[in-house]
Amino acid sequence: MLEKAGKITYNCELSPRRVTTFVEKNRGISTSVKDVVISDVKCGTNHCVAFDTKGRVYTWGFAGYGRLGHSETKDEMVPRQVKVGNVMNFGHATPSEQPE
């Protein structure tokens, strides 16, 4: 994704690209999330969601109408952790629910 004059534009990626930065925001301050091991990713035309092995959820992309689950409409250029209170069960088991 690229941001130009306040508008997000997209370049079509024909091969996967490793995402190396995951953030969480508290009171407007971004901090890096450590030890992220992604277990699943879902992408649409305008945004993506990633699930990690610790049960955390990250979203990024176009945030119009609060689509990313961050209780705001600011577009996210890097994966941002969704707060637990904002997440409904996306059909993924938490680590404690995983079959052995």
C-alpha positions in Angstrom: 0.0 0.0 0.0 1.1 3.5 -0.7 -0.3 6.8 0.6 -0.5 9.7 -1.7 -2.1 13.0 -0.8 -4.1 11.3 2.0 -5.4 8.6 -0.3 -4.3 5.0 -0.2 -3.3 3.4 -3.5 -2.4 -0.3 -4.0 0.2 -2.0 -6.0 -0.7 -5.5 -7.1 1.7 -8.0 -5.5 2.2 -11.1 -7.6 4.2 -13.0 -5.0 4.1 -13.1 -1.2 6.0 -10.5 0.8 7.2 -11.1 4.4 5.6 -8.8 6.9 8.1 -7.9 9.6 6.4 -5.2 11.7 3.4 -5.7 13.9 2.2 -2.9 16.2 -0.2 -2.2 19.0 -1.5 1.3 19.9 -2.3 2.6 23.3 -3.5 6.2 23.6 -2.1 7.0 20.2 1.4 5.6 20.9 2.6 2.7 18.7 4.8 0.0 20.0 6.2 -3.0 18.3 4.7 -6.4 19.2 7.4 -9.1 19.7 7.3 -12.8 19.2 4.7 -12.8 16.5 4.3 -16.1 14.7 1.5 -15.9 12.1 -0.7 -19.0 11.8 -3.3 -17.7 9.3 -3.9 -14.7 7.0 -7.0 -13.6 5.1 -7.0 -10.8 2.6 -9.6 -9.0 0.6 -9.4 -6.2 -1.9 -8.9 -3.4 0.7 -7.7 -4.9 3.9 -6.1 -8.0 5.6 -6.4 -9.9 8.9 -3.7 -12.1 10.4 -4.0 -14.5 13.3 -0.9 -15.5 15.4 -0.2 -18.6 17.4 -0.9 -16.7 20.7 -4.5 -16.0 19.6 -3.8 -12.3 18.8 -5.4 -10.7 15.7 -3.8 -8.0 13.5 -5.5 -6.0 10.8 -4.4 -3.4 8.2 -5.5 -1.7 5.1 -8.6 0.5 4.4 -10.4 1.3 7.7 -13.5 3.0 6.3 -16.6 2.5 8.5 -14.4 0.9 11.2 -13.7 -2.2 9.1 -10.4 -3.0 10.9 -11.9 -3.4 14.4 -9.9 -0.6 16.0 -12.9 1.6 16.9 -11.7 4.2 14.5 -11.6 4.8 10.7 -7.9 5.6 10.3 -6.3 3.4 7.6 -3.4 1.2 8.9 -0.3 0.8 6.7 1.2 -2.0 8.9 -0.5 -4.8 10.9 -2.0 -3.4 14.1 -3.1 -5.6 16.9 -6.9 -5.6 17.5 -7.8 -5.1 21.2 -9.5 -8.1 22.8 -12.7 -6.1 23.6 -13.0 -5.3 19.9 -12.7 -8.8 18.6 -15.5 -11.3 18.1 -14.6 -15.0 17.6 -13.5 -15.2 13.9 -13.9 -18.9 14.0 -10.3 -19.5 15.1 -9.6 -21.5 18.2 -7.4 -19.9 20.8 -4.2 -21.7 21.7 -5.9 -23.3 24.8 -8.6 -24.6 22.5 -6.3 -26.2 20.0 -6.6 -30.0 19.8 -3.5 -31.9 20.9 
